[in-house]
């Protein structure tokens, strides 16, 4: 494994997925200097991620390198509803409201429905 004195603070991160499932492709990636592999939990199954992590550990051991595994967890999906006129144009500085109680298809240039009912409890006016 890498000696602590040769430890880089800057990391090279590679996202794993179907394109890196081939063992030789993954080994080439890790041998080229990648320090951290990212598993994107928004895509793939739990079994896919387990298999990829296991492959990383095996290949890292073969290469005598320490490779970190980063799990990128999916946050809440916040989706807006639709607008009565199909679309609206907003201007910079304009007040626009996401309303969790507004029915689909009733959105306008001032407000639109939102499917994330917990949103009002998680944000405050003027949060950026």
N, CA, C and O of each residue as an XYZ file, in Angstrom:
512
protein
N       0.835     -1.185      0.000
C       0.000      0.000      0.000
C       0.879      1.247      0.000
O       2.065      1.185      0.324
N       0.293      2.360     -0.361
C       1.025      3.616     -0.472
C       1.531      4.066      0.888
O       0.792      4.054      1.873
N       2.791      4.461      0.934
C       3.391      4.998      2.146
C       2.729      6.325      2.479
O       2.474      7.133      1.586
N       2.448      6.556      3.756
C       1.775      7.784      4.195
C       2.555      9.029      3.774
O       1.941     10.069      3.536
N       3.866      8.964      3.676
C       4.684     10.123      3.312
C       4.542     10.490      1.836
O       4.840     11.620      1.448
N       4.095      9.556      1.021
C       3.901      9.819     -0.400
C       2.438     10.100     -0.739
O       2.044     10.051     -1.905
N       1.660     10.386      0.254
C       0.217     10.560      0.095
C      -0.114     11.909     -0.516
O       0.260     12.947      0.030
N      -0.825     11.904     -1.668
C      -1.247     13.135     -2.341
C      -2.515     13.672     -1.712
O      -3.395     12.907     -1.318
N      -2.609     14.995     -1.616
C      -3.852     15.602     -1.135
C      -4.856     15.772     -2.259
O      -6.062     15.705     -2.025
N      -4.385     15.989     -3.462
C      -5.261     16.104     -4.622
C      -5.627     14.700     -5.077
O      -4.773     13.816     -5.137
N      -6.890     14.501     -5.393
C      -7.361     13.170     -5.777
C      -7.841     13.158     -7.226
O      -8.344     14.154     -7.747
N      -7.672     12.022     -7.843
C      -8.240     11.769     -9.158
C      -9.407     10.818     -8.930
O      -9.231      9.708     -8.427
N     -10.608     11.270     -9.308
C     -11.832     10.510     -9.063
C     -12.376      9.985    -10.386
O     -12.458     10.724    -11.367
N     -12.746      8.711    -10.410
C     -13.364      8.109    -11.595
C     -14.695      7.490    -11.187
O     -14.774      6.768    -10.193
N     -15.733      7.775    -11.952
C     -17.043      7.187    -11.695
C     -17.118      5.825    -12.374
O     -16.818      5.695    -13.561
N     -17.521      4.811    -11.608
C     -17.637      3.464    -12.156
C     -19.046      3.227    -12.674
O     -20.022      3.764    -12.151
N     -19.124      2.411    -13.713
C     -20.414      2.061    -14.305
C     -20.209      0.924    -15.284
O     -19.163      0.275    -15.265
N     -21.178      0.673    -16.131
C     -21.071     -0.432    -17.086
C     -19.805     -0.382    -17.951
O     -19.262     -1.426    -18.310
N     -19.338      0.810    -18.283
C     -18.145      0.938    -19.136
C     -16.873      0.493    -18.429
O     -15.864      0.233    -19.085
N     -16.903      0.400    -17.096
C     -15.708     -0.015    -16.348
C     -15.882     -1.395    -15.720
O     -15.073     -1.788    -14.880
N     -16.914     -2.134    -16.106
C     -17.154     -3.452    -15.513
C     -16.160     -4.507    -15.981
O     -15.993     -5.528    -15.314
N     -15.504     -4.285    -17.102
C     -14.482     -5.198    -17.589
C     -13.261     -5.094    -16.676
O     -12.758     -3.997    -16.433
N     -12.782     -6.239    -16.167
C     -11.668     -6.236    -15.214
C     -10.420     -5.548    -15.757
O      -9.769     -4.790    -15.037
N     -10.081     -5.804    -17.017
C      -8.865     -5.194    -17.564
C      -9.028     -3.681    -17.711
O      -8.071     -2.935    -17.506
N     -10.223     -3.227    -18.062
C     -10.486     -1.789    -18.176
C     -10.382     -1.136    -16.796
O      -9.797     -0.060    -16.664
N     -10.944     -1.777    -15.771
C     -10.877     -1.245    -14.413
C      -9.433     -1.229    -13.914
O      -9.008     -0.260    -13.284
N      -8.684     -2.281    -14.187
C      -7.279     -2.316    -13.765
C      -6.477     -1.212    -14.451
O      -5.648     -0.561    -13.816
N      -6.716     -1.004    -15.722
C      -6.037      0.070    -16.459
C      -6.349      1.430    -15.826
O      -5.464      2.273    -15.680
N      -7.593      1.629    -15.460
C      -8.025      2.880    -14.834
C      -7.319      3.096    -13.496
O      -6.796      4.180    -13.233
N      -7.305      2.074    -12.660
C      -6.684      2.196    -11.338
C      -5.166      2.343    -11.441
O      -4.556      3.069    -10.657
N      -4.568      1.662    -12.394
C      -3.116      1.749    -12.571
C      -2.688      3.103    -13.123
O      -1.532      3.498    -12.969
N      -3.605      3.813    -13.761
C      -3.257      5.092    -14.383
C      -3.205      6.251    -13.395
O      -2.871      7.374    -13.774
N      -3.535      5.987    -12.124
C      -3.401      7.041    -11.122
C      -4.666      7.429    -10.392
O      -4.631      8.329     -9.553
N      -5.781      6.783    -10.680
C      -7.027      7.079     -9.968
C      -6.846      6.758     -8.489
O      -6.338      5.693     -8.138
N      -7.266      7.687     -7.617
C      -7.181      7.483     -6.167
C      -8.519      7.109     -5.546
O      -8.579      6.430     -4.521
N      -9.603      7.569     -6.193
C     -10.944      7.393     -5.641
C     -11.873      6.927     -6.756
O     -11.875      7.489     -7.851
N     -12.658      5.899     -6.465
C     -13.708      5.513     -7.399
C     -15.044      5.928     -6.799
O     -15.261      5.822     -5.592
N     -15.925      6.397     -7.658
C     -17.243      6.887     -7.238
C     -18.304      5.909     -7.717
O     -18.336      5.524     -8.886
N     -19.173      5.516     -6.790
C     -20.323      4.693     -7.127
C     -21.548      5.595     -7.080
O     -21.898      6.113     -6.019
N     -22.193      5.783     -8.210
C     -23.346      6.674     -8.310
C     -24.608      5.875     -7.996
O     -25.095      5.111     -8.829
N     -25.132      6.062     -6.779
C     -26.283      5.282     -6.342
C     -27.584      5.713     -7.010
O     -28.627      5.106     -6.765
N     -27.544      6.741     -7.843
C     -28.731      7.121     -8.610
C     -28.955      6.148     -9.760
O     -30.040      6.113    -10.339
N     -27.944      5.363    -10.092
C     -28.027      4.405    -11.195
C     -27.493      3.062    -10.723
O     -26.597      3.012     -9.880
N     -28.028      1.985    -11.252
C     -27.552      0.653    -10.920
C     -28.202      0.098     -9.667
O     -28.842      0.819     -8.902
N     -28.025     -1.194     -9.476
C     -28.606     -1.879     -8.319
C     -27.581     -1.983     -7.196
O     -26.392     -1.731     -7.395
N     -28.058     -2.356     -6.023
C     -27.156     -2.563     -4.887
C     -26.129     -3.636     -5.240
O     -24.952     -3.502     -4.907
N     -26.569     -4.695     -5.910
C     -25.657     -5.772     -6.292
C     -24.590     -5.275     -7.266
O     -23.433     -5.684     -7.167
N     -24.954     -4.406     -8.197
C     -23.974     -3.822     -9.122
C     -22.876     -3.104     -8.343
O     -21.691     -3.274     -8.629
N     -23.272     -2.306     -7.364
C     -22.309     -1.516     -6.592
C     -21.435     -2.405     -5.712
O     -20.240     -2.148     -5.565
N     -22.016     -3.435     -5.133
C     -21.237     -4.379     -4.315
C     -20.177     -5.054     -5.177
O     -19.016     -5.145     -4.778
N     -20.573     -5.529     -6.358
C     -19.620     -6.203     -7.249
C     -18.503     -5.264     -7.690
O     -17.339     -5.662     -7.743
N     -18.851     -4.024     -8.005
C     -17.825     -3.063     -8.424
C     -16.858     -2.768     -7.280
O     -15.649     -2.699     -7.498
N     -17.369     -2.594     -6.081
C     -16.504     -2.323     -4.926
C     -15.578     -3.510     -4.662
O     -14.398     -3.324     -4.367
N     -16.106     -4.721     -4.768
C     -15.273     -5.909     -4.559
C     -14.172     -6.002     -5.612
O     -13.032     -6.340     -5.291
N     -14.504     -5.705     -6.860
C     -13.496     -5.726     -7.924
C     -12.411     -4.684     -7.668
O     -11.226     -4.948     -7.872
N     -12.826     -3.498     -7.220
C     -11.845     -2.446     -6.917
C     -10.885     -2.934     -5.848
O      -9.673     -2.769     -5.988
N     -11.400     -3.531     -4.784
C     -10.539     -4.008     -3.697
C      -9.562     -5.078     -4.192
O      -8.386     -5.054     -3.832
N     -10.037     -6.006     -5.006
C      -9.163     -7.068     -5.518
C      -8.066     -6.508     -6.421
O      -6.898     -6.872     -6.282
N      -8.434     -5.640     -7.329
C      -7.451     -5.074     -8.262
C      -6.494     -4.143     -7.530
O      -5.302     -4.129     -7.835
N      -6.987     -3.369     -6.573
C      -6.114     -2.482     -5.795
C      -5.076     -3.296     -5.030
O      -3.909     -2.911     -4.953
N      -5.502     -4.416     -4.470
C      -4.558     -5.282     -3.756
C      -3.504     -5.828     -4.721
O      -2.317     -5.864     -4.396
N      -3.937     -6.247     -5.892
C      -3.013     -6.750     -6.913
C      -1.990     -5.682     -7.295
O      -0.810     -5.981     -7.481
N      -2.454     -4.426     -7.412
C      -1.573     -3.316     -7.789
C      -0.814     -2.729     -6.595
O       0.019     -1.838     -6.760
N      -1.103     -3.230     -5.408
C      -0.514     -2.724     -4.159
C      -0.758     -1.223     -4.014
O       0.152     -0.450     -3.714
N      -2.018     -0.834     -4.236
C      -2.431      0.564     -4.114
C      -3.646      0.635     -3.214
O      -4.435     -0.307     -3.133
N      -3.787      1.768     -2.536
C      -4.987      2.016     -1.746
C      -5.907      2.894     -2.580
O      -5.525      3.991     -2.988
N      -7.106      2.417     -2.830
C      -8.098      3.151     -3.616
C      -9.312      3.389     -2.722
O      -9.892      2.442     -2.192
N      -9.690      4.645     -2.558
C     -10.884      4.977     -1.777
C     -12.123      4.726     -2.621
O     -12.097      4.841     -3.847
N     -13.212      4.379     -1.936
C     -14.493      4.186     -2.608
C     -15.464      5.216     -2.053
O     -15.727      5.259     -0.851
N     -15.995      6.048     -2.953
C     -16.934      7.095     -2.561
C     -18.335      6.693     -3.026
O     -18.548      6.373     -4.195
N     -19.283      6.718     -2.088
C     -20.677      6.418     -2.411
C     -21.427      7.727     -2.586
O     -21.565      8.501     -1.639
N     -21.904      7.972     -3.782
C     -22.664      9.184     -4.083
C     -24.143      8.849     -3.932
O     -24.752      8.233     -4.806
N     -24.707      9.272     -2.795
C     -26.092      8.941     -2.477
C     -27.055      9.876     -3.184
O     -26.776     11.061     -3.371
N     -28.169      9.331     -3.566
C     -29.195     10.109     -4.250
C     -29.949     10.957     -3.240
O     -30.399     10.453     -2.211
N     -30.086     12.226     -3.528
C     -30.883     13.121     -2.692
C     -32.329     13.093     -3.139
O     -32.693     12.323     -4.028
N     -33.150     13.922     -2.534
C     -34.562     13.937     -2.918
C     -34.737     14.443     -4.346
O     -34.036     15.351     -4.792
N     -35.672     13.844     -5.038
C     -36.002     14.300     -6.390
C     -37.138     15.298     -6.269
O     -38.236     14.958     -5.829
N     -36.868     16.510     -6.657
C     -37.874     17.560     -6.596
C     -38.289     17.881     -8.030
O     -37.471     18.302     -8.847
N     -39.559     17.677     -8.316
C     -40.068     17.910     -9.668
C     -41.178     18.953     -9.619
O     -42.027     18.933     -8.728
N     -41.157     19.857    -10.583
C     -42.247     20.825    -10.675
C     -43.360     20.234    -11.530
O     -43.139     19.299    -12.301
N     -44.536     20.781    -11.385
C     -45.698     20.366    -12.157
C     -45.672     21.070    -13.513
O     -44.616     21.505    -13.973
N     -46.818     21.179    -14.138
C     -46.886     21.803    -15.464
C     -47.534     23.184    -15.396
O     -48.175     23.549    -14.410
N     -47.345     23.926    -16.466
C     -47.868     25.287    -16.570
C     -49.135     25.295    -17.426
O     -49.259     24.512    -18.368
N     -50.062     26.175    -17.097
C     -51.321     26.286    -17.842
C     -51.072     26.635    -19.306
O     -51.791     26.163    -20.187
N     -50.070     27.447    -19.565
C     -49.767     27.893    -20.933
C     -48.629     27.098    -21.570
O     -48.088     27.517    -22.593
N     -48.260     25.975    -20.992
C     -47.198     25.148    -21.559
C     -45.817     25.499    -21.055
O     -45.058     24.605    -20.679
N     -45.468     26.771    -21.038
C     -44.178     27.203    -20.509
C     -44.273     28.672    -20.120
O     -45.181     29.387    -20.543
N     -43.314     29.106    -19.305
C     -43.255     30.512    -18.894
C     -41.820     30.987    -19.017
O     -40.886     30.185    -19.036
N     -41.656     32.290    -19.098
C     -40.327     32.888    -19.109
C     -40.167     33.690    -17.829
O     -40.988     34.550    -17.512
N     -39.102     33.398    -17.101
C     -38.816     34.115    -15.861
C     -37.735     35.151    -16.128
O     -36.908     34.987    -17.024
N     -37.753     36.206    -15.346
C     -36.724     37.234    -15.468
C     -35.901     37.271    -14.196
O     -36.398     36.954    -13.116
N     -34.655     37.654    -14.325
C     -33.761     37.727    -13.173
C     -34.352     38.662    -12.117
O     -34.803     39.763    -12.431
N     -34.342     38.207    -10.863
C     -34.852     39.002     -9.753
C     -36.336     38.827     -9.497
O     -36.857     39.306     -8.489
N     -37.012     38.150    -10.397
C     -38.452     37.933    -10.258
C     -38.733     36.955     -9.121
O     -38.002     35.980     -8.948
N     -39.781     37.208     -8.350
C     -40.228     36.263     -7.329
C     -41.016     35.154     -8.022
O     -41.898     35.416     -8.838
N     -40.680     33.913     -7.680
C     -41.355     32.751     -8.258
C     -41.560     31.744     -7.144
O     -40.623     31.444     -6.405
N     -42.765     31.218     -7.009
C     -43.117     30.355     -5.887
C     -43.306     28.907     -6.328
O     -43.970     28.632     -7.327
N     -42.709     27.980     -5.565
C     -42.973     26.553     -5.722
C     -44.041     26.212     -4.691
O     -43.797     26.314     -3.489
N     -45.213     25.811     -5.147
C     -46.368     25.593     -4.276
C     -46.721     24.109     -4.248
O     -47.153     23.552     -5.257
N     -46.538     23.469     -3.093
C     -46.801     22.031     -2.992
C     -48.292     21.707     -3.017
O     -48.671     20.540     -3.117
N     -49.133     22.722     -2.928
C     -50.586     22.497     -2.940
C     -51.244     22.873     -4.270
O     -52.441     22.650     -4.446
N     -50.488     23.432     -5.197
C     -51.048     23.846     -6.487
C     -51.261     22.623     -7.378
O     -50.369     21.784     -7.512
N     -52.423     22.526     -7.975
C     -52.762     21.383     -8.827
C     -51.950     21.394    -10.125
O     -51.554     22.457    -10.603
N     -51.703     20.206    -10.694
C     -51.002     20.127    -11.982
C     -51.724     20.938    -13.054
O     -52.953     20.958    -13.110
N     -50.951     21.599    -13.894
C     -51.509     22.363    -14.996
C     -51.956     23.759    -14.638
O     -52.475     24.480    -15.491
N     -51.765     24.160    -13.382
C     -52.186     25.493    -12.952
C     -51.020     26.465    -12.800
O     -51.215     27.597    -12.358
N     -49.823     26.042    -13.156
C     -48.661     26.913    -13.037
C     -48.752     28.116    -13.955
O     -49.359     28.050    -15.024
N     -48.139     29.226    -13.527
C     -48.105     30.442    -14.341
C     -46.764     31.133    -14.130
O     -45.843     30.527    -13.583
N     -46.637     32.363    -14.544
C     -45.347     33.052    -14.446
C     -44.986     33.441    -13.012
O     -43.900     33.970    -12.777
N     -45.876     33.190    -12.054
C     -45.598     33.526    -10.655
C     -45.457     32.312     -9.748
O     -44.809     32.391     -8.705
N     -46.054     31.195    -10.134
C     -46.048     30.018     -9.268
C     -46.228     28.746    -10.089
O     -46.763     28.773    -11.198
N     -45.770     27.633     -9.522
C     -45.956     26.323    -10.144
C     -46.038     25.284     -9.031
O     -45.473     25.464     -7.952
N     -46.742     24.210     -9.308
C     -46.839     23.118     -8.346
C     -45.516     22.384     -8.203
O     -44.671     22.413     -9.098
N     -45.352     21.727     -7.066
C     -44.122     20.997     -6.755
C     -44.515     19.702     -6.057
O     -45.392     19.709     -5.193
N     -43.871     18.579     -6.423
C     -44.251     17.282     -5.861
C     -43.557     16.929     -4.549
O     -43.834     15.870     -3.985
N     -42.683     17.765     -4.056
C     -41.922     17.459     -2.840
C     -42.595     18.141     -1.650
O     -42.289     19.287     -1.324
N     -43.515     17.422     -1.009
C     -44.351     18.018      0.039
C     -43.560     18.501      1.252
O     -44.046     19.358      1.990
N     -42.369     17.980      1.475
C     -41.555     18.394      2.624
C     -40.789     19.691      2.367
O     -40.178     20.236      3.286
N     -40.813     20.188      1.139
C     -40.022     21.366      0.783
C     -40.269     22.578      1.685
O     -39.297     23.191      2.127
N     -41.508     22.953      1.978
C     -41.719     24.148      2.815
C     -41.075     24.050      4.200
O     -40.682     25.067      4.771
N     -40.967     22.851      4.738
C     -40.344     22.669      6.046
C     -38.830     22.624      6.009
O     -38.181     22.697      7.053
N     -38.259     22.504      4.821
C     -36.811     22.360      4.692
C     -36.110     23.608      4.179
O     -34.885     23.703      4.257
N     -36.862     24.561      3.658
C     -36.260     25.796      3.157
C     -36.997     26.997      3.729
O     -38.139     26.897      4.177
N     -36.320     28.119      3.701
C     -36.918     29.377      4.152
C     -36.839     30.390      3.026
O     -36.042     30.246      2.099
N     -37.667     31.406      3.114
C     -37.630     32.483      2.132
C     -36.209     33.037      2.059
O     -35.554     33.207      3.087
N     -35.745     33.312      0.879
C     -34.419     33.872      0.599
C     -33.275     32.875      0.752
O     -32.117     33.280      0.654
N     -33.545     31.581      0.989
C     -32.472     30.581      0.983
C     -31.899     30.481     -0.423
O     -32.637     30.506     -1.407
N     -30.601     30.370     -0.508
C     -29.941     30.171     -1.796
C     -29.044     28.985     -1.704
O     -28.385     28.632     -2.682
